[in-house]
């Protein structure tokens, strides 16, 4: 099993469960499988102290300039994406990572970052229910699906709001490692998970 570098972006006013849920899912998957599937780490523009929504303090493992090359990049949402979507340095980094990464996954309004990076054009996508109309404006060529909790478009996976990041992460585990490993992760987490997705 080839260990994949799995980077989770953080920034000020990131939604806590948006980054913590994928961290838990991918971390538990590794824990249950001899720490072989994923090297999970937090990455940020710079290594300083960040404050998530409601004040949780965070420090990244790496900066975007020195992190291991991500095979998977998770982009969480939160009100902070309103600022970060206009951060040209960060958006340029996301574009660069997309050229070689196996998968990019947005959680909730993390889809704003994928949109600004030009990675959602002509795709079927989703986001937090309060951001459907905004996402349609950001990506007029995309089709926003309001029914699915996560949508797989080959290299791009978008999820609905906040807790949908758990479902999307378990789906990624299933996609990459098989349904049995995903099922065992969900059971360990005591999470009632059912596979549901749109794949084109």
JOQUIBEL-V302685 format. One record per residue. PSI is psi in radians with two decimals (* if undefined). Layout:
# JOQUIBEL-V302685
PSI, PSI
This chain:
# JOQUIBEL-V302685
2.15, 2.14, 2.27, 2.37, 2.14, 1.85, 2.35, 2.07, 2.44, 2.79, 2.96, 2.42, 0.56, 2.51, 2.27, -0.93, -0.42, -0.67, -0.56, -0.60, -0.88, -0.68, -0.75, -0.84, -0.91, -0.57, -0.76, -0.72, -0.78, -0.77, -0.72, -0.13, 0.82, 0.50, 0.53, -0.58, -0.77, 2.48, 1.70, 2.27, 2.77, 2.45, 2.55, 2.95, -0.76, 2.77, 1.47, -3.13, 2.24, 2.71, 2.07, 3.04, 2.37, 0.24, 0.00, 2.26, 2.42, 2.61, 2.33, 2.80, -0.57, 2.83, 2.79, -0.39, -0.29, 0.21, 2.70, 2.53, 2.04, 2.29, -0.55, 2.30, 2.16, 2.22, 1.75, 2.95, -2.71, 2.92, -0.40, -0.35, -0.36, -0.62, -0.82, -0.44, -0.31, 0.20, 1.72, -0.64, -0.78, -0.76, -0.68, -0.66, -0.75, -0.76, -0.78, -0.78, -0.65, -0.40, -0.49, -0.31, 2.67, -0.60, 2.43, 2.31, 2.20, 2.55, 2.27, -2.31, 0.15, -0.31, -0.45, -0.68, -0.72, -0.67, -0.82, -0.45, -0.03, 0.48, 0.04, 0.04, 2.30, 0.34, 2.84, 2.23, 2.96, 3.01, -2.97, 2.52, -0.44, -0.09, 0.15, -0.91, -0.68, -0.74, -0.63, -0.64, -0.66, -0.61, 1.39, -0.44, -0.19, 2.81, 2.00, 2.05, 2.10, 0.05, -0.49, 2.52, -0.40, 2.63, 2.19, 2.12, 1.03, -1.62, -0.17, 2.19, 2.16, 2.56, 2.86, -2.76, 2.42, -1.55, -0.32, -0.31, -0.48, -0.85, -0.78, -0.70, -0.74, -0.63, -0.73, -0.74, -0.79, -0.79, -0.72, -0.56, -0.18, 2.69, -0.54, -0.73, -0.71, -0.73, -0.75, -0.64, -0.81, -0.71, -0.76, -0.69, -0.09, 0.82, 2.23, 1.72, 2.35, 2.37, 2.14, 2.27, 2.96, 2.17, 2.21, *
